């Protein structure tokens, strides 16, 4: 109840429309990046994030004064407060990720999953008290868990900084830089799990070596590091497409890229009229995870890529592009005047006005005069269906 209520409060405060805006807002993504870095440093042992002790004392006193379900509630509330130094960064990351999806019930569902996971051990130990004797004692292994979570927080934080970097066109975290940082982090995580180095919070080594579980995790981390390495030279890395910046941001690509895209609707349509080719129009977003997945799983597929490059004029419009327009435009929408100040505002309005849709990814095939040939198609990682959509556009 406590954690689900927290999720509902987040939605009530921000509302579903604001959560959707947060998902693609560059400033919010920078704030999320900094927040996750702080959480990671906390897990590394730099400091503890704690709630005031008076809160836990008050909740504990309330639990002693009451009985029944009310007492149990305050006992749980005490646990939630006391354990905040460990659970706070996890909850914060979960809420950030849920809010970034722009879904109304995302925070509540996320908190439900977290709370069930936290409640299950207590429920089982209440039913089978003898199991408590078999529980491992807290010690170095528990700090290792926190450090591993710290690495994962740090790794995830780059996703949010990348969204802001692409939206504002800073180019400080292009694909090769992003991958280099990920490679370093996963390598350090593997070396840490192997015991090559330690944090001060780990204390002195116990001299017993590492267990099979820790070795397996280290092996997985080092193997993933190896998988990422070819990406520095342009390998597609489809397994990471939802997080890693697109290949178009990479300066050095041994694999080559013969695709050409227009990022302006009017210029792209003019080019299509000149060439006589139909238009493949892609509404996307820097902060759109599903768009990245489609890029990696479908649009980078050799058959799809070949069909598009040979037969279509490609226009890709980013609805969260923060590039300022030369001159703000005012349009009337739903009975009110809306000011469009950025390229992203303009492309988002174009999608709403022309196609009555505001979700990404969104694909349509148009004639050079702007009339519809095929589509729309939304998020669907079935390559065969996407090929059919392209061929239908050509046949029409």
C-alpha positions in Angstrom: 0.0 0.0 0.0 2.8 2.4 0.9 4.8 2.0 -2.3 1.8 1.9 -4.6 0.4 5.0 -3.0 3.8 6.7 -3.7 3.5 5.7 -7.4 -0.1 7.1 -7.6 1.0 10.3 -5.9 3.7 10.8 -8.6 1.1 10.4 -11.3 -1.4 12.7 -9.5 1.2 15.4 -9.1 2.5 15.3 -12.6 -0.5 13.9 -14.6 -0.2 11.7 -17.6 0.3 14.5 -20.1 3.2 15.9 -18.0 4.7 12.4 -17.7 4.6 12.2 -21.5 6.4 15.5 -21.8 9.0 14.5 -19.2 9.8 11.5 -21.4 11.2 13.7 -24.2 12.1 16.8 -22.2 15.9 17.4 -22.4 16.1 19.4 -19.1 14.3 16.6 -17.3 16.6 14.0 -18.8 19.6 16.0 -17.6 18.1 16.1 -14.1 17.5 12.3 -14.2 21.1 11.8 -15.3 22.4 13.8 -12.3 20.0 12.1 -10.0 21.2 8.6 -11.0 24.8 9.6 -10.7 24.1 10.7 -7.1 22.4 7.4 -6.4 25.4 5.5 -7.9 27.8 7.4 -5.7 25.7 6.6 -2.7 25.9 2.8 -3.6 29.6 3.1 -4.0 29.8 4.3 -0.4 30.5 8.0 -0.9 27.6 8.9 1.4 24.3 7.6 2.6 20.9 8.9 1.6 18.8 8.8 4.7 15.4 10.2 5.8 15.3 12.1 9.1 15.5 9.7 12.1 12.6 11.4 13.8 10.3 10.0 11.0 11.3 6.4 11.8 11.0 7.0 15.5 7.5 8.5 15.2 6.4 5.5 12.9 7.9 3.0 15.4 6.1 4.6 18.3 2.9 4.5 16.4 3.4 0.8 15.7 3.9 0.2 19.5 0.7 2.1 20.5 -1.6 0.4 18.0 -2.7 -3.1 17.3 -3.9 -5.3 14.4 -3.6 -4.1 10.8 -2.8 -0.5 11.9 0.2 -1.7 13.8 1.4 -3.8 10.9 1.0 -0.7 8.6 3.2 1.4 10.9 5.8 -1.4 11.2 6.0 -1.5 7.4 6.2 2.3 7.3 9.1 2.1 9.7 10.8 -0.4 7.5 10.3 1.8 4.4 11.9 4.8 6.2 14.8 2.9 7.9 15.7 1.1 4.7 15.6 4.2 2.5 19.4 4.5 2.2 19.3 1.1 0.3 15.9 1.2 -1.3 15.8 5.0 -2.1 18.1 4.9 -5.2 16.2 1.8 -6.5 12.8 3.5 -6.0 14.1 6.7 -7.5 15.5 4.9 -10.6 12.3 3.0 -11.0 10.1 6.1 -10.8 12.4 8.0 -13.2 12.3 5.1 -15.7 8.5 4.8 -15.3 7.9 8.5 -15.6 10.1 8.5 -18.7 7.8 6.1 -20.5 5.0 8.7 -20.3 2.5 6.1 -19.1 -0.3 7.1 -16.7 -0.1 3.9 -14.6 3.6 3.3 -15.0 4.8 4.6 -11.6 2.0 2.8 -9.7 2.7 -0.5 -11.5 6.4 -0.1 -11.0 5.9 0.4 -7.3 3.6 -2.6 -7.1 6.3 -4.8 -8.5 8.9 -3.4 -6.2 6.7 -3.7 -3.1 5.7 -7.3 -3.9 9.4 -8.2 -4.3 10.1 -6.6 -0.9 7.1 -8.2 0.8 7.6 -11.7 -0.4 10.6 -12.5 1.9 8.9 -11.2 5.0 5.8 -13.1 4.1 7.7 -16.4 3.7 9.7 -15.9 6.9 6.4 -15.2 8.7 5.0 -18.5 7.4 8.2 -20.5 7.9 10.2 -18.9 10.8 12.8 -21.7 10.8 14.1 -20.3 7.4 15.5 -17.3 9.2 18.3 -19.5 10.7 19.4 -20.3 7.1 19.7 -16.7 6.1 23.2 -15.5 5.3 24.4 -12.8 7.7 24.9 -9.3 6.4 28.5 -8.5 5.5 30.8 -7.9 2.6 28.4 -9.7 0.1 25.7 -7.2 0.8 28.0 -4.3 0.1 29.0 -6.0 -3.2 25.3 -6.1 -4.2 25.1 -2.3 -3.5 28.3 -1.6 -5.6 27.0 -3.7 -8.5 23.7 -1.7 -8.3 25.8 1.5 -8.3 27.5 0.4 -11.6 24.1 -0.3 -13.1 22.8 3.1 -12.0 25.8 4.8 -13.6 25.4 2.8 -16.8 21.7 3.6 -17.0 22.3 7.3 -16.3 24.1 7.8 -19.7 20.8 6.9 -21.5 19.2 10.1 -20.1 22.2 12.3 -20.8 22.2 11.0 -24.4 18.6 12.0 -25.0 19.4 15.6 -23.9 22.6 15.6 -25.9 20.8 14.6 -29.2 17.8 16.8 -28.6 20.0 20.0 -28.2 22.6 18.9 -30.8 25.6 19.2 -28.4 27.4 16.1 -29.9 29.3 15.6 -26.7 27.9 12.1 -26.2 27.9 10.7 -29.8 27.7 6.9 -30.3 31.4 6.2 -30.0 31.8 8.3 -26.8 28.7 6.6 -25.3 30.1 3.1 -26.2 33.6 3.9 -24.9 32.0 4.9 -21.5 29.8 1.8 -21.4 32.8 -0.4 -22.3 34.8 1.1 -19.4 32.0 0.7 -17.0 31.2 -2.9 -17.8 34.9 -3.7 -17.8 35.3 -2.1 -14.3 32.2 -4.0 -13.1 33.7 -7.3 -14.3 37.1 -6.6 -12.7 35.4 -5.5 -9.4 33.4 -8.8 -9.3 36.6 -10.7 -9.9 38.1 -8.9 -6.9 40.8 -7.1 -8.9 40.0 -3.9 -7.0 37.8 -2.9 -4.1 36.1 0.2 -2.6 36.8 1.5 0.9 33.2 0.5 1.8 34.1 -3.2 1.1 36.4 -3.4 4.1 39.3 -5.9 4.2 39.2 -9.0 2.0 38.1 -12.2 3.8 40.7 -14.4 2.0 38.1 -16.9 0.8 38.1 -15.9 -2.9 35.0 -15.4 -4.9 32.0 -17.6 -5.3 30.5 -19.2 -8.5 27.7 -16.7 -8.7 30.1 -13.7 -8.5 32.4 -15.3 -11.1 29.4 -15.9 -13.4 28.3 -12.3 -13.2 31.9 -11.1 -13.8 32.1 -13.4 -16.9 28.8 -12.0 -18.2 29.9 -8.4 -17.7 33.3 -9.0 -19.4 31.6 -10.9 -22.3 29.2 -8.0 -22.8 32.2 -5.6 -22.8 33.6 -7.7 -25.7 30.3 -7.6 -27.5 30.3 -3.7 -27.3 33.9 -3.3 -28.7 33.0 -3.7 -32.5 30.5 -0.9 -32.0 33.4 1.6 -31.8 34.0 0.9 -35.5 30.3 1.0 -36.5 28.9 -2.5 -35.8 25.1 -2.2 -35.3 24.8 -3.8 -31.8 21.1 -4.5 -32.2 20.8 -5.8 -28.6 21.6 -2.3 -27.3 19.7 -0.3 -29.9 17.1 1.0 -27.3 19.9 2.7 -25.3 22.8 3.5 -27.5 22.7 6.6 -29.8 22.0 5.9 -33.5 24.7 5.1 -36.0 24.1 8.5 -37.6 25.9 10.1 -34.7 29.1 8.1 -35.2 31.9 9.8 -37.0 33.9 6.6 -37.9 32.1 3.7 -39.4 34.0 0.9 -41.1 30.8 -0.8 -42.0 29.7 2.1 -44.2 26.3 3.8 -44.4 24.8 4.6 -47.7 21.5 5.9 -46.3 20.5 9.6 -46.7 17.8 11.3 -44.7 16.1 14.7 -44.8 15.4 16.2 -41.4 13.1 18.9 -42.8 9.7 18.1 -44.2 9.5 20.8 -46.8 13.0 20.2 -48.2 12.4 16.5 -48.2 9.2 16.8 -50.1 10.8 19.1 -52.6 13.6 16.5 -53.2 10.9 13.8 -53.6 9.1 15.9 -56.2 12.4 16.4 -58.1 13.3 12.7 -58.1 9.8 11.3 -58.5 10.3 8.8 -55.7 7.7 8.2 -53.0 8.4 9.4 -49.5 9.2 7.3 -46.5 8.2 9.5 -43.6 9.4 8.6 -40.2 8.2 10.5 -37.1 10.7 9.6 -34.3 12.2 11.1 -31.2 15.6 11.2 -29.4 13.9 10.1 -26.2 11.7 7.4 -27.8 13.0 4.0 -26.7 10.7 2.2 -29.1 12.0 4.3 -32.0 15.5 3.1 -31.2 14.4 -0.5 -31.0 12.7 -0.2 -34.4 15.9 1.4 -35.9 18.0 -1.5 -34.6 15.6 -4.4 -35.2 13.8 -3.3 -38.4 15.2 -0.3 -40.2 18.8 -1.6 -40.0 17.7 -4.9 -41.4 19.5 -5.4 -44.7 16.4 -6.2 -46.8 14.5 -3.2 -45.3 17.4 -0.9 -45.6 18.0 -1.8 -49.2 14.3 -1.4 -50.1 14.2 2.1 -48.5 17.5 3.4 -49.9 16.8 2.4 -53.5 13.1 3.3 -53.8 12.2 6.1 -51.4 13.1 9.6 -50.4 13.6 9.4 -46.6 12.4 12.1 -44.3 13.0 11.6 -40.5 11.4 14.1 -38.2 12.4 14.3 -34.5 9.4 15.5 -32.5 11.7 16.4 -29.5 14.3 18.3 -31.5 15.1 21.5 -29.5 16.6 23.4 -32.4 15.0 26.9 -32.5 13.0 27.9 -35.5 14.2 30.9 -37.4 10.9 32.5 -36.5 8.2 31.1 -34.1 5.0 30.1 -35.7 1.5 30.4 -34.3 -1.2 27.8 -35.3 -4.7 27.2 -34.2 -5.3 23.8 -32.6 -8.4 22.6 -30.8 -9.8 26.1 -30.6 -6.7 27.8 -29.1 -3.6 29.4 -30.5 -0.4 27.4 -30.1 3.1 28.8 -30.5 5.7 26.6 -32.2 9.2 27.6 -31.2 11.4 24.6 -32.0 11.7 22.2 -34.9 10.3 19.4 -32.6 7.2 21.5 -31.9 6.7 21.9 -35.7 7.1 18.2 -36.5 4.9 17.2 -33.6 2.2 19.6 -34.8 2.6 18.3 -38.4 2.0 14.7 -37.2 -1.1 15.7 -35.1 -2.6 18.0 -37.8 -1.9 15.8 -40.9 -2.2 12.3 -39.4 -4.2 12.8 -36.2 -1.6 11.0 -34.2 0.9 12.0 -31.5 2.8 8.7 -30.8 6.2 7.6 -32.1 7.5 5.7 -33.9 5.0 6.4 -36.8 5.7 5.5 -40.4 3.8 6.5 -43.5 4.5 6.4 -47.3 3.5 9.4 -49.2 3.3 10.5 -52.8 5.6 13.5 -53.7 2.5 15.7 -53.5 1.8 14.6 -49.9 -1.1 12.2 -50.4 -1.0 8.9 -48.6 0.2 5.8 -50.3 0.6 3.3 -47.5 0.4 3.1 -43.7 0.5 4.2 -41.0 2.6 1.7 -39.2 3.6 2.0 -35.6 5.9 0.0 -33.3 6.2 -3.6 -34.6 9.5 -5.5 -34.8 8.1 -8.0 -37.4 10.5 -7.4 -40.3 8.2 -9.3 -42.8 5.2 -7.1 -42.0 7.3 -4.0 -42.4 8.6 -5.2 -45.8 5.0 -5.8 -46.9 4.2 -2.2 -45.8 7.0 -0.9 -48.0 6.1 -3.0 -51.0 2.5 -2.0 -50.7 3.7 1.6 -50.8 5.7 0.9 -54.0 2.8 -1.0 -55.7 0.3 1.7 -54.9 
